[in-house]
Amino acid sequence: MKFDPMRRTVLRGGVAAVVVPMLNLGAHRVFADTTKTYSTRVVDLVHRALVIDMLAPLTLALTPEAAAATLSPAEVVMFRESGINAFHHSVGVGAHDDVLEFMAGWNGYVARNSDLFTLVNRVADIDHAKASGKIAVIMGQQDADHFRTAADVKTFYGLGQRVSQLTYNAQNLLGSGSTERVDGGVTDYGVEIIKAMNTVGMLVDVSHSGDRTTLDAIELSAKPIAITHSNCRALNNHPRLKTDEAIRALGAKGGVMGISGVRMFIKATEPTTIEDMVDHIDHVVKLAGVEHVGIGSDADLLGYDKLPPALNKQLRASYKASYAFREKIDTDGYDSPRKIYDLTDVLVRRGYKDADILLILGGNFRRLLAGTWA
């Protein structure tokens, strides 16, 4: 997504999160800013899991000014206590030179904040980050317009890019986006780019692609691909979501789909809650199996609804009417740095086994990334 240089100042001070056992309740207060408690099982699962959020910008203010910043103590606490071990930091920047600037700026941001962050080159870097108490940053792009030729794929891989969507919402040289009236599928040039991505080991992502382009990419790629952040159209008739046909095809080829926490992608009516979000996880499990679903929040830790009003207005104005924005963009119960704990709590109450919850929280995407980046 594209945003102007406005920066939120939501966090003030250095309020630390804590884990306080509530022995008489058999629960734990994990965060200092709320009295909400979580069961021992939920806390243990989040701590054990390799939590990978496959669309989680470090901030929604993805600007040169933000990339030049240093984290405040409160922001460090927020990231550490979120329970997320790897953030896929990705945006639809566009042209070749703009993406070069993005990569340079945000690689510098990771280096500047190296006490907390570490850049991902291979999947072992995510494992090492968790073991050493750091947070892994996966660099990606939500478009492929910066690939002027197939040779550029290798160039950007060398700069640290590990994931690329083929299209954003509109038509480009590779294929069609989800809000185009006509979807012509993957183009001949798109076939070249997919082959180049397979060769260097860059993950193909079709989260914003149209239906025909999505199915073509799944079929054409020699390696399994990802839908890093989308939901199920069978549960909510929105053009940005994926059909049952696409979800089944993705799973059959070994791919993984990350479920988004964006409100209008979850449900068309109110209320829209984390329970409705987990309905989409359930649906993917039913269609493709628990080995093919994960998390792709499509927001930073604070969410969209805490953006300054002017930035929120600009965001909404940059999309077609078919995006169907409502008053809120974040989903109730999945709209704070506590969201991974809240999601795990719902998965436990839905009856998921521990092993399956560990897959959903990140095990499935780790498997996909290990095979793709090899």
C-alpha positions in Angstrom: 0.0 0.0 0.0 1.1 3.6 -0.6 0.9 6.1 2.2 1.9 9.8 2.7 4.6 10.8 5.2 2.4 11.0 8.3 3.6 9.1 11.4 1.4 7.9 14.2 2.4 8.8 17.8 0.2 6.3 19.6 2.8 4.8 21.9 4.0 7.1 24.7 6.4 6.1 27.4 7.9 2.7 27.9 5.1 0.6 29.4 6.5 -2.9 29.5 4.4 -6.0 29.0 4.6 -8.7 31.6 3.6 -12.2 32.3 1.9 -12.3 35.7 0.5 -15.7 36.7 -3.0 -15.5 38.1 -2.8 -18.8 40.1 -6.3 -18.7 41.5 -7.7 -18.4 38.0 -5.3 -20.7 36.2 -4.6 -17.9 33.8 -1.9 -15.3 33.0 -2.0 -11.6 32.5 0.5 -11.1 29.7 0.3 -7.4 28.9 0.6 -4.6 31.4 -1.9 -2.3 29.7 -4.9 -4.7 30.1 -6.3 -6.9 32.8 -7.2 -9.6 30.2 -5.8 -13.0 31.0 -4.9 -16.0 28.9 -4.8 -19.6 29.8 -1.5 -21.4 30.4 -2.1 -23.4 27.2 -2.4 -20.2 25.1 0.6 -18.6 26.5 2.7 -21.8 26.1 1.6 -22.2 22.5 2.5 -18.6 21.5 5.9 -19.0 23.2 6.6 -22.4 21.6 5.4 -21.4 18.1 7.5 -19.9 15.4 5.0 -17.2 14.6 5.2 -15.9 11.1 2.9 -13.1 9.9 3.1 -13.2 6.1 1.9 -9.7 5.6 2.8 -7.4 8.5 4.4 -4.1 7.7 6.6 -2.8 10.5 4.5 0.3 10.2 1.7 1.5 8.0 3.6 4.8 7.5 5.8 3.3 4.9 7.7 6.4 4.0 11.4 7.6 3.8 10.9 9.5 7.1 9.6 6.3 8.8 12.5 4.3 7.4 15.0 6.8 8.8 13.6 6.5 12.3 14.9 4.7 15.4 12.5 2.7 17.5 11.4 4.2 20.9 11.6 2.0 24.0 7.8 1.6 24.0 7.9 0.4 20.4 10.6 -2.2 21.2 8.4 -3.5 24.0 5.4 -3.6 21.6 7.3 -5.7 19.1 8.8 -8.1 21.6 5.6 -8.8 23.5 3.5 -9.3 20.3 4.7 -12.9 20.1 5.4 -12.5 16.4 8.8 -13.9 15.4 8.8 -12.9 11.7 7.2 -9.9 9.9 6.8 -9.9 6.1 7.4 -6.2 5.5 5.8 -5.6 2.1 4.2 -2.7 0.2 3.0 -2.0 -3.3 5.6 0.7 -4.2 5.6 0.4 -8.0 8.4 1.5 -10.3 11.9 0.1 -10.4 13.7 3.2 -8.8 11.0 3.6 -6.2 11.5 0.0 -5.1 15.3 0.5 -5.0 14.7 3.4 -2.6 12.3 1.3 -0.5 14.8 -1.6 -0.2 17.6 0.7 0.7 15.6 2.7 3.2 14.1 -0.3 5.0 17.3 -2.4 5.0 18.8 0.6 6.7 16.0 0.7 9.2 16.6 -3.0 10.1 20.3 -2.3 10.5 19.7 0.8 12.6 17.5 -1.2 14.9 19.6 -4.3 14.9 19.2 -4.9 18.7 15.6 -6.0 17.8 15.5 -6.8 14.1 17.4 -9.0 11.8 17.1 -9.3 8.0 16.1 -12.6 6.5 18.2 -14.3 3.8 17.2 -17.9 4.4 14.7 -19.7 6.6 17.3 -20.5 9.2 17.6 -16.8 9.9 14.0 -16.9 11.2 14.9 -19.8 13.5 17.9 -18.0 14.7 16.0 -14.8 15.4 13.6 -16.6 17.6 16.4 -18.5 19.5 18.3 -15.2 20.1 15.3 -13.1 21.1 15.2 -11.0 17.9 12.5 -10.5 15.3 13.1 -11.5 11.7 12.1 -9.2 8.8 11.2 -10.7 5.4 11.5 -8.1 2.7 8.8 -8.2 0.0 6.8 -6.3 -2.6 3.1 -6.4 -3.3 3.6 -5.9 -7.0 6.1 -6.8 -9.7 6.2 -3.6 -11.7 9.8 -3.1 -10.7 11.0 -6.1 -12.7 11.8 -4.4 -16.0 13.2 -7.7 -17.3 13.4 -11.2 -15.9 17.1 -10.4 -15.0 15.8 -7.9 -12.5 14.4 -10.7 -10.3 18.0 -11.8 -9.5 19.0 -8.3 -8.9 16.3 -7.6 -6.3 16.9 -11.0 -4.7 20.4 -9.9 -4.2 19.1 -6.8 -2.5 17.1 -8.9 0.0 13.7 -9.3 -1.6 12.3 -12.7 -0.8 8.6 -12.4 -1.8 6.8 -10.7 -4.7 3.2 -10.5 -5.6 2.7 -10.7 -9.4 0.1 -7.9 -9.4 -1.6 -5.5 -7.1 -5.3 -4.8 -7.7 -4.9 -3.5 -11.3 -3.6 -4.9 -14.6 0.1 -4.9 -15.1 2.5 -6.5 -17.6 2.3 -9.9 -15.7 -1.4 -10.4 -15.2 -4.6 -9.0 -13.8 -5.5 -7.6 -10.4 -8.5 -8.5 -8.4 -10.5 -5.3 -9.0 -10.1 -5.4 -12.8 -13.3 -5.9 -14.8 -11.6 -8.5 -17.1 -8.9 -11.0 -16.0 -6.8 -12.2 -18.9 -4.6 -14.4 -16.7 -0.8 -14.6 -16.5 0.8 -13.0 -19.6 3.8 -14.4 -21.5 6.0 -11.9 -19.6 4.4 -13.1 -16.4 5.5 -16.6 -17.3 9.1 -15.4 -17.7 9.0 -13.7 -14.3 7.5 -16.7 -12.5 10.3 -18.9 -14.0 12.9 -16.4 -12.9 11.5 -16.3 -9.4 11.5 -20.1 -9.2 15.1 -20.1 -10.3 16.5 -17.7 -7.7 14.2 -18.8 -5.0 11.8 -15.9 -4.6 8.3 -16.7 -3.3 5.5 -16.1 -5.8 2.5 -14.4 -4.1 -1.0 -13.8 -5.7 -2.9 -12.2 -2.8 -4.2 -9.3 -4.9 -4.4 -11.1 -8.3 -7.6 -11.8 -10.1 -9.2 -15.2 -10.3 -7.7 -16.4 -13.6 -4.3 -15.0 -12.9 -4.3 -16.7 -9.5 -5.1 -20.1 -11.0 -2.6 -19.6 -13.8 0.2 -18.8 -11.4 -0.5 -21.8 -9.2 -0.4 -24.0 -12.3 2.6 -22.4 -14.0 5.0 -22.2 -11.0 7.3 -25.1 -10.6 7.4 -24.4 -6.9 4.4 -24.1 -4.5 3.3 -20.5 -4.2 1.5 -18.4 -1.5 -1.6 -16.3 -1.0 0.0 -14.4 1.8 -3.0 -12.3 2.8 -6.5 -13.0 1.6 -9.7 -14.7 2.7 -12.4 -17.0 1.4 -15.0 -15.6 -1.1 -17.4 -18.4 -0.2 -17.8 -16.7 3.2 -17.8 -13.1 2.0 -18.4 -12.1 -1.7 -15.5 -9.6 -2.1 -13.4 -9.4 -5.2 -10.1 -9.4 -3.3 -10.9 -12.8 -1.8 -10.2 -16.3 -3.2 -12.5 -18.8 -4.6 -12.8 -22.4 -3.3 -11.3 -23.5 -6.6 -8.2 -21.4 -6.1 -7.8 -22.5 -2.4 -8.0 -26.2 -3.4 -5.6 -25.8 -6.2 -3.1 -23.9 -4.0 -3.2 -26.7 -1.4 -2.9 -29.4 -4.0 0.4 -27.8 -5.2 1.7 -27.5 -1.6 1.0 -23.7 -1.2 -0.1 -21.8 1.9 -2.8 -19.2 2.4 -2.5 -16.5 5.0 -5.8 -15.2 6.5 -6.2 -11.5 6.7 -7.6 -9.5 9.6 -9.0 -6.7 7.5 -12.6 -6.1 8.4 -14.2 -6.0 4.9 -12.3 -9.1 3.8 -13.9 -11.1 6.7 -17.5 -10.2 6.7 -19.9 -7.8 4.9 -22.1 -7.1 7.9 -21.7 -6.1 11.6 -20.5 -7.2 14.0 -17.2 -8.4 12.5 -15.0 -10.1 15.1 -12.0 -12.4 15.5 -14.5 -15.3 15.6 -15.5 -14.5 12.0 -11.8 -14.3 11.0 -11.3 -17.8 12.4 -14.3 -19.0 10.3 -12.0 -18.3 7.3 -9.2 -20.5 8.8 -11.8 -23.2 9.3 -12.9 -23.0 5.7 -9.4 -23.3 4.3 -8.8 -26.3 6.6 -12.0 -27.9 5.3 -11.0 -27.3 1.6 -7.2 -27.9 1.6 -6.2 -29.2 5.1 -4.6 -27.6 8.1 -1.2 -27.8 6.5 -2.1 -25.1 4.0 -3.3 -22.1 6.2 -1.5 -19.5 8.1 -1.7 -15.8 9.1 -1.2 -12.7 6.9 -2.7 -9.9 9.0 -2.4 -7.1 6.3 -1.8 -4.5 9.0 0.9 -3.4 11.4 0.6 -4.0 15.2 -1.6 -1.0 15.8 -3.9 -1.4 12.8 -5.6 1.0 10.4 -8.2 2.6 12.7 -5.5 4.3 14.8 -4.1 6.1 11.8 -4.5 9.9 11.7 -7.9 10.9 10.1 -6.2 12.5 7.1 -4.1 9.4 6.4 -7.1 7.1 6.9 -9.1 9.2 4.4 -6.2 9.2 1.8 -6.0 5.4 2.2 -9.7 4.9 1.5 -9.6 7.2 -1.5 -6.9 5.2 -3.2 -9.1 2.1 -3.8 -12.1 1.4 -6.0 -15.6 1.4 -4.6 -15.6 -2.4 -4.8 -13.2 -2.5 -1.8 -16.3 -1.6 0.3 -14.7 0.2 3.2 -16.9 0.6 6.3 -16.5 2.8 9.3 -13.8 0.5 10.8 -11.0 -1.3 8.9 -9.6 -3.5 11.7 -11.5 -6.5 13.0 -12.8 -6.5 16.6 -10.5 -8.7 18.7 -7.7 -8.6 16.1 -6.8 -5.0 16.3 -3.9 -4.6 18.8 -0.4 -5.9 19.6 -2.2 -8.7 21.5 -3.8 -10.2 18.4 -1.7 -13.4 18.2 -2.6 -14.3 21.8 -6.3 -13.5 21.0 -6.2 -15.6 17.9 -4.6 -18.5 19.6 -7.2 -18.3 22.3 -10.0 -18.7 19.7 -8.2 -21.5 18.0 -8.0 -23.3 21.3 -11.7 -22.8 22.0 -12.5 -24.1 18.5 -10.9 -27.4 19.4 -7.7 -27.2 17.3 -4.9 -29.5 18.5 -1.7 -28.0 19.7 0.3 -29.4 16.7 -2.2 -27.8 14.3 -2.2 -24.4 16.0 1.6 -24.4 15.7 1.3 -25.0 12.0 -1.3 -22.2 11.6 0.8 -19.7 13.6 3.8 -20.2 11.4 4.8 -23.8 10.9 3.1 -24.0 7.5 4.7 -20.8 6.1 8.1 -21.9 7.5 7.8 -25.1 5.5 6.9 -23.2 2.3 9.7 -20.7 2.7 12.2 -23.4 3.4 11.3 -25.2 0.2 11.1 -22.0 -1.9 14.3 -20.3 -0.7 16.4 -23.5 -0.9 
